[in-house]
């Protein structure tokens, strides 16, 4: 069984997160949470590690000499959806300061949904706006975390 580079990186990040979470469990905490601020890091890191393990078990890496899905030819670097999503993330970080959380999140989600295959513009705009609204409500209203 071969492990992809992405799974290996995510596995290492999750192990590092578990290590840091355990290390911070013993540090003095000035937060009102009973477990301190490391509980969130531990839960997310363990969840990520379980997701990586499931990915490795369920989707073994294909051989290098097989054709891409659907027999499509490889695209250029700038046409690669992963590169385009990374570029959208960089632009999201820049726009966050100028137009605020909600509108920059809407723009980012619309671009990512479009890049990864959805072609119906109405569905792209509605789902991007809806997800941004849900994230805003979860963080700002329910959790009380101030957003930029």
C-alpha positions as CSV (number, residue, x, y, z in Angstrom):
1,X,0.0,0.0,0.0
2,X,1.4,3.4,-1.1
3,X,0.5,6.6,0.8
4,X,0.1,9.8,-1.2
5,X,2.1,12.8,-0.3
6,X,-1.0,14.7,0.8
7,X,-2.0,12.0,3.2
8,X,1.5,11.8,4.6
9,X,1.6,15.6,5.2
10,X,-1.8,15.7,6.8
11,X,-0.9,12.7,8.9
12,X,2.3,14.5,10.2
13,X,0.3,17.7,10.9
14,X,-2.3,15.8,12.9
15,X,0.4,14.0,14.9
16,X,2.1,17.3,15.6
17,X,-1.3,18.7,16.7
18,X,-1.9,15.8,19.0
19,X,1.6,16.3,20.5
20,X,1.1,20.0,21.0
21,X,-2.4,19.4,22.5
22,X,-1.1,16.9,25.0
23,X,1.8,19.2,25.8
24,X,-0.5,22.1,26.5
25,X,-2.9,20.1,28.7
26,X,-0.3,20.3,31.4
27,X,0.4,24.1,30.9
28,X,-1.4,26.6,33.2
29,X,-4.6,27.8,31.5
30,X,-6.2,31.2,31.8
31,X,-9.3,30.3,29.8
32,X,-12.7,29.5,31.3
33,X,-12.8,26.1,29.6
34,X,-12.5,23.2,32.0
35,X,-9.9,21.4,29.8
36,X,-8.1,24.6,28.6
37,X,-7.5,25.7,25.1
38,X,-5.8,22.5,24.1
39,X,-9.0,20.4,24.0
40,X,-10.0,21.9,20.6
41,X,-6.6,21.2,19.2
42,X,-6.7,17.6,20.4
43,X,-10.2,16.9,19.0
44,X,-9.4,18.5,15.6
45,X,-6.0,16.7,15.3
46,X,-7.5,13.3,16.3
47,X,-10.3,13.8,13.8
48,X,-7.8,14.7,11.1
49,X,-5.7,11.6,11.8
50,X,-8.8,9.4,11.7
51,X,-9.8,11.0,8.3
52,X,-6.3,10.4,6.9
53,X,-6.4,6.8,8.1
54,X,-9.8,6.3,6.4
55,X,-8.5,7.9,3.2
56,X,-5.6,5.6,3.1
57,X,-7.7,2.5,3.8
58,X,-10.6,3.3,1.5
59,X,-8.8,5.0,-1.5
60,X,-5.5,3.4,-2.2
61,X,-3.2,5.4,-4.5
62,X,-3.5,4.5,-8.2
63,X,-0.5,3.4,-10.2
64,X,1.5,6.2,-11.9
65,X,1.1,4.7,-15.4
66,X,-2.7,4.8,-15.4
67,X,-4.8,7.3,-17.3
68,X,-6.6,10.2,-15.5
69,X,-10.3,9.6,-14.9
70,X,-12.3,9.9,-18.1
71,X,-9.2,9.7,-20.3
72,X,-8.7,13.4,-20.1
73,X,-5.3,14.9,-20.9
74,X,-3.3,16.6,-18.2
75,X,-3.9,20.4,-17.9
76,X,-1.3,23.1,-17.4
77,X,-0.1,24.2,-14.0
78,X,-2.3,27.4,-14.0
79,X,-5.4,25.3,-15.0
80,X,-4.9,22.9,-12.1
81,X,-7.9,23.2,-9.7
82,X,-5.6,22.8,-6.7
83,X,-3.5,25.8,-7.8
84,X,-6.5,27.8,-8.5
85,X,-8.0,27.1,-5.1
86,X,-4.6,28.0,-3.5
87,X,-4.7,31.3,-5.4
88,X,-8.2,31.9,-4.2
89,X,-7.1,31.3,-0.6
90,X,-4.3,33.9,-1.0
91,X,-6.8,36.4,-2.4
92,X,-9.2,35.6,0.4
93,X,-6.6,36.4,3.0
94,X,-5.9,39.8,1.2
95,X,-9.6,40.6,0.7
96,X,-10.4,39.8,4.3
97,X,-8.8,43.0,5.5
98,X,-10.5,45.2,3.0
99,X,-14.1,44.0,2.5
100,X,-14.6,42.0,5.7
101,X,-15.3,38.4,6.6
102,X,-18.7,37.8,5.1
103,X,-18.1,39.2,1.6
104,X,-14.6,37.8,1.2
105,X,-15.9,34.4,2.3
106,X,-18.7,34.5,-0.2
107,X,-16.1,35.4,-3.0
108,X,-13.8,32.6,-1.9
109,X,-16.6,30.0,-1.7
110,X,-18.0,31.0,-5.0
111,X,-14.6,30.7,-6.7
112,X,-13.8,27.3,-5.0
113,X,-17.2,25.8,-5.8
114,X,-16.8,26.9,-9.4
115,X,-13.2,25.7,-9.7
116,X,-14.1,22.2,-8.4
117,X,-16.8,21.6,-11.0
118,X,-20.2,23.2,-10.4
119,X,-21.3,25.1,-13.5
120,X,-24.8,26.3,-12.5
121,X,-24.2,30.0,-11.5
122,X,-27.4,30.3,-9.5
123,X,-26.4,27.2,-7.4
124,X,-22.8,28.4,-7.0
125,X,-23.9,31.8,-5.7
126,X,-26.7,30.5,-3.4
127,X,-24.5,27.8,-1.9
128,X,-21.5,30.1,-1.5
129,X,-23.7,32.8,0.2
130,X,-25.5,30.2,2.3
131,X,-22.3,28.6,3.6
132,X,-20.8,32.0,4.4
133,X,-24.0,32.9,6.3
134,X,-23.9,29.6,8.2
135,X,-20.2,30.1,9.1
136,X,-20.9,33.7,10.2
137,X,-23.8,32.6,12.4
138,X,-21.8,29.8,14.0
139,X,-18.8,31.9,14.9
140,X,-20.2,35.3,15.5
141,X,-23.6,34.5,17.1
142,X,-23.3,31.1,18.6
143,X,-19.7,30.9,19.6
144,X,-19.3,34.6,20.3
145,X,-16.0,34.8,18.3
146,X,-15.5,38.2,16.8
147,X,-14.9,38.1,13.0
148,X,-13.0,40.8,11.0
